[in-house]
Amino acid sequence: MVVTSVELHGYEEFVKYIEAVDPKGPPILLSFSGSKLPSGESWCPDCVEAEPVLKAYLSELTRDIIFVYVDVGDSVTWKDKACPFRTDPRLKLMVIPTLIRWKGVQRLEGSQCGKRDLLQMLFEDDD
């Protein structure tokens, strides 16, 4: 597999990572999700639903890509209207899960993230 996976927790880690990205590197897909509970599942039901579909798709991907999982925090953090993931003009997140192709306009939101055909369009869309 040629997918490089990165896991980030919180807005500060996200900002630090994005500022260090090589603009000439492979495409970056960002997956924003609620933090995991002790059970290993997210507190966000839509995130729980989308995760197995996304993992299965990633395991079959054959192109160079950087997949970045971004934990947006617990439900209190996420639901705060001042949450930096909501207010950052580069992201403008409205719902989770959200998948964003970095430096592009493509994104999937909510239940779209668990649809294999839409994942294929997002991941395989060439610049």
N, CA, C and O atoms as a GROMACS GRO file, in nm:
protein
  508
    1MET      N    1   0.085  -0.118   0.000
    1MET     CA    2   0.000   0.000   0.000
    1MET      C    3   0.089   0.124   0.000
    1MET      O    4   0.194   0.126   0.065
    2VAL      N    5   0.048   0.225  -0.072
    2VAL     CA    6   0.126   0.349  -0.083
    2VAL      C    7   0.058   0.464  -0.010
    2VAL      O    8   0.084   0.581  -0.039
    3VAL      N    9  -0.028   0.429   0.086
    3VAL     CA   10  -0.094   0.531   0.165
    3VAL      C   11  -0.010   0.556   0.290
    3VAL      O   12   0.020   0.464   0.365
    4THR      N   13   0.027   0.681   0.312
    4THR     CA   14   0.095   0.719   0.435
    4THR      C   15  -0.011   0.772   0.530
    4THR      O   16  -0.086   0.863   0.495
    5SER      N   17  -0.018   0.716   0.650
    5SER     CA   18  -0.119   0.759   0.747
    5SER      C   19  -0.056   0.841   0.857
    5SER      O   20   0.053   0.809   0.907
    6VAL      N   21  -0.125   0.947   0.896
    6VAL     CA   22  -0.082   1.035   1.003
    6VAL      C   23  -0.203   1.054   1.094
    6VAL      O   24  -0.315   1.068   1.046
    7GLU      N   25  -0.180   1.056   1.226
    7GLU     CA   26  -0.289   1.078   1.320
    7GLU      C   27  -0.257   1.202   1.403
    7GLU      O   28  -0.152   1.211   1.465
    8LEU      N   29  -0.350   1.297   1.403
    8LEU     CA   30  -0.332   1.422   1.476
    8LEU      C   31  -0.444   1.438   1.578
    8LEU      O   32  -0.558   1.398   1.555
    9HIS      N   33  -0.410   1.498   1.693
    9HIS     CA   34  -0.508   1.519   1.799
    9HIS      C   35  -0.515   1.667   1.833
    9HIS      O   36  -0.421   1.723   1.889
   10GLY      N   37  -0.626   1.730   1.798
   10GLY     CA   38  -0.647   1.869   1.832
   10GLY      C   39  -0.600   1.967   1.725
   10GLY      O   40  -0.526   1.932   1.633
   11TYR      N   41  -0.646   2.089   1.741
   11TYR     CA   42  -0.621   2.194   1.643
   11TYR      C   43  -0.474   2.232   1.633
   11TYR      O   44  -0.423   2.254   1.523
   12GLU      N   45  -0.405   2.240   1.747
   12GLU     CA   46  -0.264   2.280   1.745
   12GLU      C   47  -0.179   2.182   1.663
   12GLU      O   48  -0.095   2.223   1.584
   13GLU      N   49  -0.203   2.052   1.684
   13GLU     CA   50  -0.128   1.952   1.606
   13GLU      C   51  -0.161   1.965   1.456
   13GLU      O   52  -0.073   1.952   1.372
   14PHE      N   53  -0.287   1.990   1.426
   14PHE     CA   54  -0.327   2.007   1.286
   14PHE      C   55  -0.251   2.124   1.223
   14PHE      O   56  -0.193   2.110   1.115
   15VAL      N   57  -0.250   2.239   1.290
   15VAL     CA   58  -0.183   2.358   1.237
   15VAL      C   59  -0.034   2.332   1.217
   15VAL      O   60   0.022   2.366   1.112
   16LYS      N   61   0.029   2.272   1.316
   16LYS     CA   62   0.172   2.242   1.307
   16LYS      C   63   0.202   2.151   1.186
   16LYS      O   64   0.298   2.174   1.113
   17TYR      N   65   0.119   2.050   1.168
   17TYR     CA   66   0.138   1.956   1.057
   17TYR      C   67   0.120   2.026   0.922
   17TYR      O   68   0.204   2.012   0.833
   18ILE      N   69   0.012   2.100   0.907
   18ILE     CA   70  -0.019   2.166   0.779
   18ILE      C   71   0.088   2.267   0.742
   18ILE      O   72   0.122   2.281   0.624
   19GLU      N   73   0.142   2.337   0.840
   19GLU     CA   74   0.246   2.436   0.811
   19GLU      C   75   0.375   2.372   0.762
   19GLU      O   76   0.455   2.437   0.695
   20ALA      N   77   0.396   2.244   0.794
   20ALA     CA   78   0.518   2.174   0.754
   20ALA      C   79   0.501   2.088   0.628
   20ALA      O   80   0.595   2.021   0.586
   21VAL      N   81   0.383   2.089   0.569
   21VAL     CA   82   0.356   2.005   0.451
   21VAL      C   83   0.440   2.048   0.331
   21VAL      O   84   0.457   2.167   0.305
   22ASP      N   85   0.492   1.948   0.260
   22ASP     CA   86   0.566   1.973   0.136
   22ASP      C   87   0.464   1.994   0.023
   22ASP      O   88   0.392   1.900  -0.012
   23PRO      N   89   0.458   2.114  -0.034
   23PRO     CA   90   0.359   2.140  -0.139
   23PRO      C   91   0.380   2.054  -0.264
   23PRO      O   92   0.289   2.041  -0.347
   24LYS      N   93   0.499   1.997  -0.279
   24LYS     CA   94   0.526   1.912  -0.395
   24LYS      C   95   0.506   1.764  -0.364
   24LYS      O   96   0.531   1.679  -0.449
   25GLY      N   97   0.462   1.734  -0.242
   25GLY     CA   98   0.441   1.595  -0.201
   25GLY      C   99   0.312   1.538  -0.257
   25GLY      O  100   0.241   1.605  -0.333
   26PRO      N  101   0.282   1.414  -0.219
   26PRO     CA  102   0.159   1.350  -0.267
   26PRO      C  103   0.034   1.423  -0.215
   26PRO      O  104   0.042   1.500  -0.120
   27PRO      N  105  -0.080   1.399  -0.278
   27PRO     CA  106  -0.205   1.461  -0.232
   27PRO      C  107  -0.233   1.426  -0.087
   27PRO      O  108  -0.199   1.317  -0.040
   28ILE      N  109  -0.295   1.520  -0.016
   28ILE     CA  110  -0.329   1.501   0.125
   28ILE      C  111  -0.480   1.499   0.139
   28ILE      O  112  -0.549   1.590   0.094
   29LEU      N  113  -0.530   1.394   0.204
   29LEU     CA  114  -0.671   1.384   0.237
   29LEU      C  115  -0.683   1.392   0.388
   29LEU      O  116  -0.621   1.313   0.460
   30LEU      N  117  -0.761   1.486   0.436
   30LEU     CA  118  -0.780   1.507   0.579
   30LEU      C  119  -0.916   1.451   0.620
   30LEU      O  120  -1.018   1.480   0.558
   31SER      N  121  -0.916   1.370   0.725
   31SER     CA  122  -1.038   1.313   0.779
   31SER      C  123  -1.060   1.368   0.919
   31SER      O  124  -0.982   1.338   1.009
   32PHE      N  125  -1.164   1.447   0.938
   32PHE     CA  126  -1.194   1.508   1.067
   32PHE      C  127  -1.302   1.426   1.136
   32PHE      O  128  -1.408   1.399   1.079
   33SER      N  129  -1.272   1.385   1.260
   33SER     CA  130  -1.361   1.295   1.332
   33SER      C  131  -1.361   1.330   1.481
   33SER      O  132  -1.269   1.396   1.530
   34GLY      N  133  -1.464   1.285   1.552
   34GLY     CA  134  -1.470   1.304   1.696
   34GLY      C  135  -1.372   1.212   1.767
   34GLY      O  136  -1.340   1.104   1.717
   35SER      N  137  -1.324   1.254   1.883
   35SER     CA  138  -1.228   1.174   1.959
   35SER      C  139  -1.287   1.038   1.996
   35SER      O  140  -1.408   1.019   2.000
   36LYS      N  141  -1.197   0.945   2.024
   36LYS     CA  142  -1.238   0.808   2.056
   36LYS      C  143  -1.271   0.795   2.205
   36LYS      O  144  -1.206   0.855   2.290
   37LEU      N  145  -1.371   0.717   2.232
   37LEU     CA  146  -1.408   0.682   2.368
   37LEU      C  147  -1.321   0.564   2.413
   37LEU      O  148  -1.250   0.507   2.331
   38PRO      N  149  -1.325   0.526   2.540
   38PRO     CA  150  -1.246   0.409   2.585
   38PRO      C  151  -1.276   0.281   2.505
   38PRO      O  152  -1.192   0.192   2.496
   39SER      N  153  -1.395   0.273   2.447
   39SER     CA  154  -1.433   0.156   2.366
   39SER      C  155  -1.356   0.150   2.234
   39SER      O  156  -1.356   0.047   2.167
   40GLY      N  157  -1.290   0.260   2.197
   40GLY     CA  158  -1.219   0.266   2.070
   40GLY      C  159  -1.301   0.328   1.958
   40GLY      O  160  -1.249   0.352   1.850
   41GLU      N  161  -1.428   0.353   1.985
   41GLU     CA  162  -1.515   0.416   1.886
   41GLU      C  163  -1.530   0.564   1.918
   41GLU      O  164  -1.518   0.605   2.034
   42SER      N  165  -1.556   0.642   1.816
   42SER     CA  166  -1.580   0.786   1.833
   42SER      C  167  -1.712   0.809   1.906
   42SER      O  168  -1.802   0.726   1.901
   43TRP      N  169  -1.722   0.922   1.974
   43TRP     CA  170  -1.849   0.962   2.034
   43TRP      C  171  -1.950   1.003   1.927
   43TRP      O  172  -2.070   1.011   1.954
   44CYS      N  173  -1.902   1.028   1.807
   44CYS     CA  174  -1.986   1.074   1.695
   44CYS      C  175  -2.041   0.953   1.618
   44CYS      O  176  -1.963   0.880   1.556
   45PRO      N  177  -2.173   0.930   1.619
   45PRO     CA  178  -2.230   0.813   1.551
   45PRO      C  179  -2.203   0.811   1.401
   45PRO      O  180  -2.180   0.703   1.345
   46ASP      N  181  -2.204   0.926   1.334
   46ASP     CA  182  -2.176   0.929   1.190
   46ASP      C  183  -2.030   0.890   1.162
   46ASP      O  184  -2.001   0.826   1.062
   47CYS      N  185  -1.940   0.929   1.253
   47CYS     CA  186  -1.799   0.893   1.238
   47CYS      C  187  -1.782   0.742   1.252
   47CYS      O  188  -1.706   0.680   1.178
   48VAL      N  189  -1.852   0.683   1.348
   48VAL     CA  190  -1.847   0.538   1.371
   48VAL      C  191  -1.896   0.465   1.247
   48VAL      O  192  -1.838   0.363   1.207
   49GLU      N  193  -2.000   0.516   1.186
   49GLU     CA  194  -2.058   0.453   1.067
   49GLU      C  195  -1.964   0.461   0.946
   49GLU      O  196  -1.951   0.366   0.870
   50ALA      N  197  -1.897   0.575   0.930
   50ALA     CA  198  -1.811   0.595   0.814
   50ALA      C  199  -1.676   0.524   0.826
   50ALA      O  200  -1.618   0.485   0.725
   51GLU      N  201  -1.625   0.508   0.948
   51GLU     CA  202  -1.489   0.457   0.968
   51GLU      C  203  -1.460   0.323   0.901
   51GLU      O  204  -1.357   0.312   0.833
   52PRO      N  205  -1.544   0.219   0.915
   52PRO     CA  206  -1.509   0.092   0.851
   52PRO      C  207  -1.507   0.099   0.698
   52PRO      O  208  -1.426   0.032   0.633
   53VAL      N  209  -1.596   0.179   0.641
   53VAL     CA  210  -1.599   0.195   0.495
   53VAL      C  211  -1.470   0.264   0.449
   53VAL      O  212  -1.409   0.223   0.350
   54LEU      N  213  -1.431   0.368   0.521
   54LEU     CA  214  -1.310   0.442   0.488
   54LEU      C  215  -1.186   0.356   0.503
   54LEU      O  216  -1.098   0.356   0.416
   55LYS      N  217  -1.176   0.281   0.614
   55LYS     CA  218  -1.060   0.193   0.636
   55LYS      C  219  -1.050   0.087   0.528
   55LYS      O  220  -0.941   0.060   0.478
   56ALA      N  221  -1.162   0.028   0.490
   56ALA     CA  222  -1.161  -0.074   0.384
   56ALA      C  223  -1.114  -0.014   0.252
   56ALA      O  224  -1.035  -0.075   0.180
   57TYR      N  225  -1.163   0.105   0.222
   57TYR     CA  226  -1.122   0.171   0.098
   57TYR      C  227  -0.973   0.202   0.099
   57TYR      O  228  -0.904   0.179   0.000
   58LEU      N  229  -0.923   0.255   0.210
   58LEU     CA  230  -0.781   0.288   0.219
   58LEU      C  231  -0.693   0.165   0.203
   58LEU      O  232  -0.584   0.173   0.145
   59SER      N  233  -0.738   0.051   0.253
   59SER     CA  234  -0.658  -0.071   0.243
   59SER      C  235  -0.643  -0.119   0.099
   59SER      O  236  -0.553  -0.198   0.069
   60GLU      N  237  -0.729  -0.072   0.010
   60GLU     CA  238  -0.725  -0.113  -0.131
   60GLU      C  239  -0.662  -0.008  -0.222
   60GLU      O  240  -0.636  -0.035  -0.339
   61LEU      N  241  -0.638   0.110  -0.169
   61LEU     CA  242  -0.586   0.220  -0.250
   61LEU      C  243  -0.445   0.190  -0.299
   61LEU      O  244  -0.362   0.139  -0.223
   62THR      N  245  -0.417   0.222  -0.424
   62THR     CA  246  -0.286   0.189  -0.482
   62THR      C  247  -0.209   0.311  -0.531
   62THR      O  248  -0.107   0.296  -0.598
   63ARG      N  249  -0.256   0.429  -0.498
   63ARG     CA  250  -0.182   0.548  -0.542
   63ARG      C  251  -0.117   0.615  -0.423
   63ARG      O  252  -0.158   0.594  -0.308
   64ASP      N  253  -0.015   0.696  -0.449
   64ASP     CA  254   0.051   0.772  -0.343
   64ASP      C  255  -0.046   0.875  -0.288
   64ASP      O  256  -0.102   0.955  -0.362
   65ILE      N  257  -0.062   0.873  -0.158
   65ILE     CA  258  -0.152   0.967  -0.092
   65ILE      C  259  -0.113   0.974   0.056
   65ILE      O  260  -0.063   0.877   0.112
   66ILE      N  261  -0.135   1.089   0.116
   66ILE     CA  262  -0.116   1.102   0.260
   66ILE      C  263  -0.255   1.117   0.321
   66ILE      O  264  -0.328   1.211   0.290
   67PHE      N  265  -0.289   1.023   0.408
   67PHE     CA  266  -0.418   1.025   0.474
   67PHE      C  267  -0.396   1.072   0.617
   67PHE      O  268  -0.323   1.009   0.693
   68VAL      N  269  -0.460   1.183   0.653
   68VAL     CA  270  -0.442   1.243   0.785
   68VAL      C  271  -0.573   1.236   0.862
   68VAL      O  272  -0.673   1.298   0.825
   69TYR      N  273  -0.571   1.159   0.972
   69TYR     CA  274  -0.686   1.151   1.062
   69TYR      C  275  -0.669   1.263   1.163
   69TYR      O  276  -0.566   1.271   1.231
   70VAL      N  277  -0.770   1.349   1.175
   70VAL     CA  278  -0.764   1.461   1.268
   70VAL      C  279  -0.876   1.447   1.371
   70VAL      O  280  -0.994   1.453   1.337
   71ASP      N  281  -0.837   1.429   1.496
   71ASP     CA  282  -0.931   1.420   1.608
   71ASP      C  283  -0.970   1.563   1.648
   71ASP      O  284  -0.885   1.640   1.693
   72VAL      N  285  -1.098   1.597   1.633
   72VAL     CA  286  -1.143   1.734   1.662
   72VAL      C  287  -1.174   1.755   1.810
   72VAL      O  288  -1.203   1.867   1.852
   73GLY      N  289  -1.170   1.648   1.889
   73GLY     CA  290  -1.197   1.659   2.032
   73GLY      C  291  -1.327   1.593   2.072
   73GLY      O  292  -1.394   1.527   1.993
   74ASP      N  293  -1.361   1.613   2.199
   74ASP     CA  294  -1.485   1.554   2.251
   74ASP      C  295  -1.606   1.635   2.202
   74ASP      O  296  -1.591   1.736   2.134
   75SER      N  297  -1.725   1.588   2.238
   75SER     CA  298  -1.846   1.652   2.186
   75SER      C  299  -1.861   1.796   2.235
   75SER      O  300  -1.910   1.882   2.161
   76VAL      N  301  -1.820   1.825   2.358
   76VAL     CA  302  -1.830   1.962   2.410
   76VAL      C  303  -1.740   2.055   2.329
   76VAL      O  304  -1.781   2.165   2.291
   77THR      N  305  -1.616   2.010   2.302
   77THR     CA  306  -1.522   2.090   2.224
   77THR      C  307  -1.576   2.114   2.084
   77THR      O  308  -1.576   2.228   2.035
   78TRP      N  309  -1.624   2.008   2.019
   78TRP     CA  310  -1.673   2.019   1.882
   78TRP      C  311  -1.797   2.107   1.873
   78TRP      O  312  -1.808   2.187   1.780
   79LYS      N  313  -1.888   2.094   1.966
   79LYS     CA  314  -2.015   2.168   1.958
   79LYS      C  315  -2.003   2.315   1.992
   79LYS      O  316  -2.097   2.392   1.970
   80ASP      N  317  -1.890   2.356   2.047
   80ASP     CA  318  -1.866   2.498   2.078
   80ASP      C  319  -1.856   2.575   1.945
   80ASP      O  320  -1.775   2.540   1.860
   81LYS      N  321  -1.938   2.677   1.929
   81LYS     CA  322  -1.937   2.757   1.804
   81LYS      C  323  -1.801   2.820   1.778
   81LYS      O  324  -1.770   2.854   1.664
   82ALA      N  325  -1.720   2.838   1.883
   82ALA     CA  326  -1.585   2.896   1.867
   82ALA      C  327  -1.479   2.789   1.844
   82ALA      O  328  -1.360   2.821   1.843
   83CYS      N  329  -1.518   2.664   1.826
   83CYS     CA  330  -1.422   2.557   1.798
   83CYS      C  331  -1.336   2.598   1.679
   83CYS      O  332  -1.390   2.634   1.574
   84PRO      N  333  -1.203   2.595   1.693
   84PRO     CA  334  -1.117   2.642   1.584
   84PRO      C  335  -1.133   2.565   1.452
   84PRO      O  336  -1.105   2.619   1.345
   85PHE      N  337  -1.176   2.441   1.460
   85PHE     CA  338  -1.200   2.367   1.335
   85PHE      C  339  -1.320   2.426   1.260
   85PHE      O  340  -1.326   2.417   1.137
   86ARG      N  341  -1.412   2.484   1.333
   86ARG     CA  342  -1.529   2.548   1.271
   86ARG      C  343  -1.493   2.687   1.217
   86ARG      O  344  -1.545   2.729   1.114
   87THR      N  345  -1.404   2.759   1.288
   87THR     CA  346  -1.377   2.899   1.254
   87THR      C  347  -1.258   2.918   1.161
   87THR      O  348  -1.243   3.026   1.103
   88ASP      N  349  -1.172   2.817   1.145
   88ASP     CA  350  -1.056   2.830   1.057
   88ASP      C  351  -1.106   2.846   0.913
   88ASP      O  352  -1.176   2.758   0.862
   89PRO      N  353  -1.071   2.957   0.846
   89PRO     CA  354  -1.122   2.981   0.710
   89PRO      C  355  -1.074   2.879   0.608
   89PRO      O  356  -1.134   2.866   0.501
   90ARG      N  357  -0.968   2.805   0.638
   90ARG     CA  358  -0.922   2.701   0.546
   90ARG      C  359  -1.007   2.575   0.555
   90ARG      O  360  -1.006   2.493   0.464
   91LEU      N  361  -1.081   2.560   0.664
   91LEU     CA  362  -1.158   2.438   0.688
   91LEU      C  363  -1.308   2.460   0.683
   91LEU      O  364  -1.380   2.393   0.608
   92LYS      N  365  -1.356   2.555   0.763
   92LYS     CA  366  -1.498   2.585   0.772
   92LYS      C  367  -1.582   2.458   0.795
   92LYS      O  368  -1.681   2.436   0.726
   93LEU      N  369  -1.540   2.377   0.891
   93LEU     CA  370  -1.614   2.254   0.918
   93LEU      C  371  -1.751   2.285   0.976
   93LEU      O  372  -1.766   2.369   1.065
   94MET      N  373  -1.850   2.216   0.924
   94MET     CA  374  -1.988   2.231   0.973
   94MET      C  375  -2.033   2.104   1.044
   94MET      O  376  -2.108   2.109   1.142
   95VAL      N  377  -1.986   1.989   0.996
   95VAL     CA  378  -2.024   1.859   1.051
   95VAL      C  379  -1.900   1.769   1.055
   95VAL      O  380  -1.801   1.793   0.987
   96ILE      N  381  -1.911   1.665   1.137
   96ILE     CA  382  -1.812   1.557   1.131
   96ILE      C  383  -1.890   1.428   1.112
   96ILE      O  384  -2.003   1.418   1.160
   97PRO      N  385  -1.834   1.333   1.045
   97PRO     CA  386  -1.703   1.338   0.981
   97PRO      C  387  -1.704   1.430   0.859
   97PRO      O  388  -1.808   1.452   0.796
   98THR      N  389  -1.587   1.482   0.828
   98THR     CA  390  -1.565   1.555   0.704
   98THR      C  391  -1.431   1.509   0.646
   98THR      O  392  -1.332   1.497   0.718
   99LEU      N  393  -1.430   1.484   0.517
   99LEU     CA  394  -1.307   1.451   0.444
   99LEU      C  395  -1.279   1.566   0.349
   99LEU      O  396  -1.367   1.610   0.275
  100ILE      N  397  -1.156   1.616   0.353
  100ILE     CA  398  -1.118   1.728   0.269
  100ILE      C  399  -0.992   1.693   0.192
  100ILE      O  400  -0.896   1.641   0.248
  101ARG      N  401  -0.993   1.723   0.064
  101ARG     CA  402  -0.872   1.714  -0.016
  101ARG      C  403  -0.801   1.848   0.002
  101ARG      O  404  -0.850   1.951  -0.043
  102TRP      N  405  -0.684   1.846   0.070
  102TRP     CA  406  -0.613   1.968   0.105
  102TRP      C  407  -0.572   2.045  -0.020
  102TRP      O  408  -0.523   1.987  -0.117
  103LYS      N  409  -0.591   2.173  -0.016
  103LYS     CA  410  -0.560   2.266  -0.126
  103LYS      C  411  -0.649   2.242  -0.248
  103LYS      O  412  -0.612   2.276  -0.360
  104GLY      N  413  -0.765   2.184  -0.224
  104GLY     CA  414  -0.861   2.161  -0.331
  104GLY      C  415  -0.999   2.203  -0.282
  104GLY      O  416  -1.014   2.250  -0.170
  105VAL      N  417  -1.098   2.186  -0.365
  105VAL     CA  418  -1.234   2.222  -0.327
  105VAL      C  419  -1.316   2.100  -0.289
  105VAL      O  420  -1.428   2.112  -0.238
  106GLN      N  421  -1.261   1.981  -0.315
  106GLN     CA  422  -1.336   1.859  -0.291
  106GLN      C  423  -1.349   1.830  -0.143
  106GLN      O  424  -1.253   1.842  -0.066
  107ARG      N  425  -1.471   1.790  -0.102
  107ARG     CA  426  -1.494   1.748   0.036
  107ARG      C  427  -1.617   1.660   0.041
  107ARG      O  428  -1.707   1.669  -0.043
  108LEU      N  429  -1.619   1.573   0.141
  108LEU     CA  430  -1.735   1.493   0.173
  108LEU      C  431  -1.772   1.524   0.317
  108LEU      O  432  -1.684   1.543   0.401
  109GLU      N  433  -1.901   1.531   0.345
  109GLU     CA  434  -1.946   1.566   0.480
  109GLU      C  435  -2.051   1.468   0.529
  109GLU      O  436  -2.133   1.419   0.452
  110GLY      N  437  -2.047   1.442   0.660
  110GLY     CA  438  -2.148   1.359   0.725
  110GLY      C  439  -2.159   1.221   0.663
  110GLY      O  440  -2.060   1.151   0.646
  111SER      N  441  -2.281   1.183   0.629
  111SER     CA  442  -2.306   1.047   0.578
  111SER      C  443  -2.239   1.020   0.444
  111SER      O  444  -2.222   0.904   0.406
  112GLN      N  445  -2.200   1.126   0.370
  112GLN     CA  446  -2.128   1.106   0.243
  112GLN      C  447  -1.996   1.031   0.265
  112GLN      O  448  -1.951   0.958   0.177
  113CYS      N  449  -1.935   1.049   0.383
  113CYS     CA  450  -1.804   0.989   0.412
  113CYS      C  451  -1.809   0.836   0.419
  113CYS      O  452  -1.705   0.771   0.410
  114GLY      N  453  -1.927   0.780   0.434
  114GLY     CA  454  -1.940   0.635   0.439
  114GLY      C  455  -1.988   0.574   0.309
  114GLY      O  456  -2.028   0.457   0.307
  115LYS      N  457  -1.984   0.649   0.201
  115LYS     CA  458  -2.029   0.599   0.071
  115LYS      C  459  -1.908   0.574  -0.019
  115LYS      O  460  -1.836   0.666  -0.059
  116ARG      N  461  -1.888   0.447  -0.050
  116ARG     CA  462  -1.770   0.404  -0.124
  116ARG      C  463  -1.754   0.475  -0.259
  116ARG      O  464  -1.643   0.512  -0.296
  117ASP      N  465  -1.862   0.494  -0.332
  117ASP     CA  466  -1.852   0.558  -0.463
  117ASP      C  467  -1.807   0.703  -0.451
  117ASP      O  468  -1.731   0.752  -0.535
  118LEU      N  469  -1.852   0.772  -0.346
  118LEU     CA  470  -1.808   0.910  -0.325
  118LEU      C  471  -1.662   0.915  -0.279
  118LEU      O  472  -1.588   1.005  -0.318
  119LEU      N  473  -1.622   0.818  -0.197
  119LEU     CA  474  -1.480   0.810  -0.156
  119LEU      C  475  -1.391   0.793  -0.278
  119LEU      O  476  -1.287   0.857  -0.290
  120GLN      N  477  -1.433   0.706  -0.367
  120GLN     CA  478  -1.355   0.681  -0.488
  120GLN      C  479  -1.339   0.810  -0.569
  120GLN      O  480  -1.230   0.839  -0.618
  121MET      N  481  -1.446   0.886  -0.584
  121MET     CA  482  -1.437   1.011  -0.660
  121MET      C  483  -1.342   1.110  -0.591
  121MET      O  484  -1.264   1.178  -0.658
  122LEU      N  485  -1.347   1.118  -0.459
  122LEU     CA  486  -1.263   1.211  -0.385
  122LEU      C  487  -1.116   1.171  -0.392
  122LEU      O  488  -1.029   1.255  -0.416
  123PHE      N  489  -1.087   1.043  -0.371
  123PHE     CA  490  -0.949   0.997  -0.365
  123PHE      C  491  -0.884   0.987  -0.502
  123PHE      O  492  -0.763   1.006  -0.515
  124GLU      N  493  -0.962   0.959  -0.604
  124GLU     CA  494  -0.902   0.935  -0.734
  124GLU      C  495  -0.912   1.054  -0.827
  124GLU      O  496  -0.864   1.048  -0.941
  125ASP      N  497  -0.971   1.162  -0.782
  125ASP     CA  498  -0.981   1.283  -0.865
  125ASP      C  499  -0.841   1.342  -0.883
  125ASP      O  500  -0.776   1.381  -0.786
  126ASP      N  501  -0.795   1.348  -1.007
  126ASP     CA  502  -0.661   1.404  -1.033
  126ASP      C  503  -0.666   1.554  -1.042
  126ASP      O  504  -0.763   1.612  -1.090
  127ASP      N  505  -0.558   1.615  -0.994
  127ASP     CA  506  -0.548   1.762  -0.997
  127ASP      C  507  -0.542   1.813  -1.139
  127ASP      O  508  -0.534   1.934  -1.160
   0.00000   0.00000   0.00000
